[in-house]
Every structure is written in C-alpha cells, then in structure tokens.
Amino acid sequence: MTSADQLTACLYKFGENSSPGSIGGCGATGGFDVIVEVSTPKTNMMLVRSGADTAELEQAGWMRIHENIVVS
C-alpha cells in the first residue's frame, strides 16, 4: 500500500490467524530500488519500486513473486 501522497509505501505479511505472525514495515518511495525489507527467521521479503532491476537479488536466491515484491 502507498500513502495518499505516494511518498511512502508499506509491505505487510499477515499471519493465518490475524495478528500472530504478522509483520511489516514502511519506507520512502523515492531514490532506491528497495523501498523496505522485512525479515524474520522464517520470512524475508522486499518491496521494490516499479521497474526495479532485481537480477542481482534473483541471482542471490531471491524470487520475484510480483512486480513490486521479492521473497527469499
């Protein structure tokens, strides 16, 4: 999701039973390809800008599952 002014974007993962296991974060949308990275012992995910070059991340084992989301 993005803020109304499009300057901040957030990425959240919700647990199967609502709040237990839920995690997320927000970051600024300008400048860098990676907006926010969220990590737990079992989950690693990044929100990336549209058109971001994720080839290097994918070579390191990350998988692009959406135009703006990569996971490992």
N, C-alpha and C positions, 0 to 999 in steps of 0.2 A: 504494500500500500504506500501511497505517497501523500504528503501534506498538500493542502489546498494550493500553496504557492509553488509546489513541485521542487522545493529546495531540500526536502528531507524525505527519505524512503525507509521503510521498515520491512523486516523479514521475521516471521514468526512460525514456529512449528508447535502445533498443539497436540498434547498427548491424547491417547484414545479416550481417556476418562476425564476430559476437560483440563483443569489446571495441573494435576500431577504430570510431570514430564514436559510441561510446556516451557518453551524458551524462545527468546527473540532479541532483536536489537534494531537500532536505527542509525542512519548515517547521512552525511551530506551527499547530494546527488551530483555535485559538480567536480570536475577535475580528474578524478581517478576512476579506473575501470571497476574496481571493487568498492561498492558502497558500504557494505557491512558484512562481517564474517561472524558466524555464530557457531560455537563449538562446545561440545560436551564429550564425555568419554565415549559415547556411542554415536554421536551425530556431529558432522561437520558440514556446514553449508555456507554459501556466499550469495549475496545479492549483487549482481553486476549491472552496469549500465547497458542500455540497449546498444548493440553493435560492438560490445567489448570483445577484444581478442582474448579468448580463453585457451588458445592452443597450448601455451606453456603449462597452464593448470591441468589440462587434459593429459598432457604427456607425463605429468607428475602423479596421475591417478585420479584426478577429479573427473566427474561426469556432468555434462550439461544436460539438465532434465527439462529446461525451459529456456526461452531466450534470455531471461534475466536470473536464472538460478543454476548454480553448480553445487554438487554434493560430492562427498567422499566417504 
